[in-house]
Amino acid sequence: MLVVGTNLARAFGVVGAAGLVRYRAKVEDPKDAGVMLSTLAVGLASGVGQYIMAVLSAVFILIALWIIESFEPEGKKFYALSIKMGDDTDDRRKEFETVLRRNLVEFELATASDDEVSYDAHVPLEVDRDRITTAILKLDPHGHASVEWTEKKSKTK
């Protein structure tokens, strides 16, 4: 508000830019919308020559985001994991689950049959799924196993 002051053109510019950002970009997290509007304000302050306000605002925003981000849980992706390893697939569930635990994957058994086991798995973003797949495939002595990851929308816990 200090940047806009009584200048009607700046006020319409802020409203127009905010509307453009809102309708052109898919914003799922309210924090993202706040960051976009805050950076818009810092840019506007710089544009009108209020450099001290722009720098102080940018520092404040960075500190606030750092604090907010420290409280957020780790990023994870949600997958349906399907493993096939012949007729004794269900008997080897403990081996699969050991590999998943070793790689910090949170999982829940979805279905199990003699020839296929399926899990709902929350995989941390920094974990390499190829490494998990390779470790599971190494459990098959005949080399006929299959591992399939299907990304799903995350359900809220």
C-alpha positions in Angstrom: 0.0 0.0 0.0 2.9 2.3 0.7 4.1 1.8 -2.9 0.8 2.4 -4.5 -0.1 5.4 -2.3 -2.7 7.6 -4.0 -1.6 6.7 -7.5 -4.6 5.1 -9.2 -2.6 3.9 -12.2 -0.3 1.9 -9.9 -3.3 0.4 -8.1 -4.9 -0.8 -11.3 -1.5 -2.1 -12.4 -1.2 -4.2 -9.2 -4.8 -5.5 -9.6 -4.2 -6.3 -13.3 -0.9 -8.1 -12.6 -2.3 -10.1 -9.7 -5.3 -11.1 -11.9 -3.0 -12.1 -14.7 -0.9 -14.2 -12.4 -3.9 -15.8 -10.8 -5.6 -16.8 -14.0 -2.6 -17.7 -16.0 -0.8 -19.9 -13.4 -2.4 -22.8 -11.7 -1.9 -22.0 -8.0 -2.6 -25.0 -5.7 -0.8 -23.8 -2.6 -2.0 -20.5 -1.0 1.7 -19.9 0.0 2.6 -19.8 -3.7 0.0 -17.1 -4.3 1.4 -15.1 -1.4 4.9 -15.4 -2.7 3.8 -14.2 -6.2 2.0 -11.2 -4.8 4.9 -10.4 -2.5 7.4 -10.5 -5.3 5.1 -8.3 -7.3 5.1 -5.8 -4.5 8.9 -5.9 -4.2 9.2 -5.4 -8.0 6.8 -2.5 -7.9 8.7 -0.9 -5.1 11.9 -1.2 -7.1 10.2 0.2 -10.1 9.1 3.4 -8.4 12.5 4.0 -6.8 11.7 2.9 -3.2 14.8 0.7 -3.0 15.1 0.6 0.8 11.6 -0.6 1.1 12.2 -3.2 -1.7 15.3 -4.6 0.0 13.8 -4.7 3.5 10.6 -6.4 2.1 12.7 -8.9 0.2 14.7 -9.8 3.3 11.5 -10.1 5.4 9.9 -12.3 2.8 12.9 -14.6 2.6 13.1 -15.0 6.4 9.3 -15.6 6.7 9.5 -18.2 3.9 12.5 -19.9 5.5 10.6 -20.2 8.8 7.4 -21.4 7.1 9.3 -24.0 5.0 11.0 -25.4 8.1 7.6 -26.5 9.5 6.4 -28.2 6.3 6.8 -32.0 5.9 9.2 -33.5 3.5 8.0 -33.7 -0.1 6.8 -37.1 -1.2 5.1 -38.5 -4.3 2.3 -41.1 -4.1 2.5 -44.2 -6.2 0.8 -47.5 -6.8 3.6 -50.0 -6.8 2.9 -53.4 -8.5 5.4 -56.3 -8.2 5.2 -59.6 -10.1 7.7 -62.3 -9.5 6.0 -65.6 -10.5 3.7 -67.9 -8.6 5.4 -67.2 -5.2 5.2 -63.4 -5.3 3.0 -63.3 -2.2 5.5 -65.4 -0.2 8.2 -62.9 -0.9 6.4 -59.9 0.5 8.7 -59.6 3.5 11.7 -59.2 1.1 9.9 -56.5 -0.9 9.0 -54.6 2.3 12.6 -54.8 3.5 13.8 -53.1 0.4 11.1 -50.4 0.7 11.9 -49.8 4.4 15.6 -49.6 3.6 14.8 -46.8 1.0 12.6 -44.8 3.5 9.4 -45.5 1.6 6.2 -45.4 3.5 3.9 -48.1 2.2 0.6 -49.9 2.7 -0.4 -53.2 1.2 -3.2 -52.6 -1.3 -3.6 -56.1 -2.8 -1.9 -59.5 -2.7 -2.2 -62.6 -4.7 0.0 -65.5 -5.6 1.4 -63.8 -8.7 1.2 -60.1 -7.8 1.6 -57.8 -4.8 0.5 -54.1 -4.9 1.3 -51.3 -2.5 0.3 -47.7 -2.0 3.7 -46.1 -1.6 4.8 -42.6 -0.5 8.3 -42.1 -1.9 10.4 -39.1 -0.7 11.4 -36.8 -3.6 15.1 -37.3 -3.0 14.8 -41.2 -3.3 15.7 -42.7 -6.7 12.9 -45.1 -7.7 15.3 -46.8 -10.2 17.5 -47.9 -7.4 14.5 -49.4 -5.6 13.3 -51.1 -8.7 16.8 -52.5 -9.3 17.0 -53.8 -5.7 13.6 -55.5 -6.1 14.4 -57.0 -9.5 17.7 -58.5 -8.0 15.5 -60.6 -5.6 14.3 -62.7 -8.6 16.9 -65.4 -9.4 15.3 -66.2 -12.8 15.1 -62.5 -14.0 11.5 -62.6 -15.0 10.2 -60.1 -12.4 8.4 -56.9 -13.2 8.0 -53.8 -11.1 5.6 -51.0 -12.1 5.2 -47.6 -10.6 2.0 -45.6 -11.3 1.8 -42.1 -10.0 -1.4 -41.3 -8.1 -2.8 -38.2 -6.6 -1.8 -38.0 -3.0 -4.6 -38.6 -0.5 -4.5 -36.5 2.6 -3.4 -38.2 5.8 
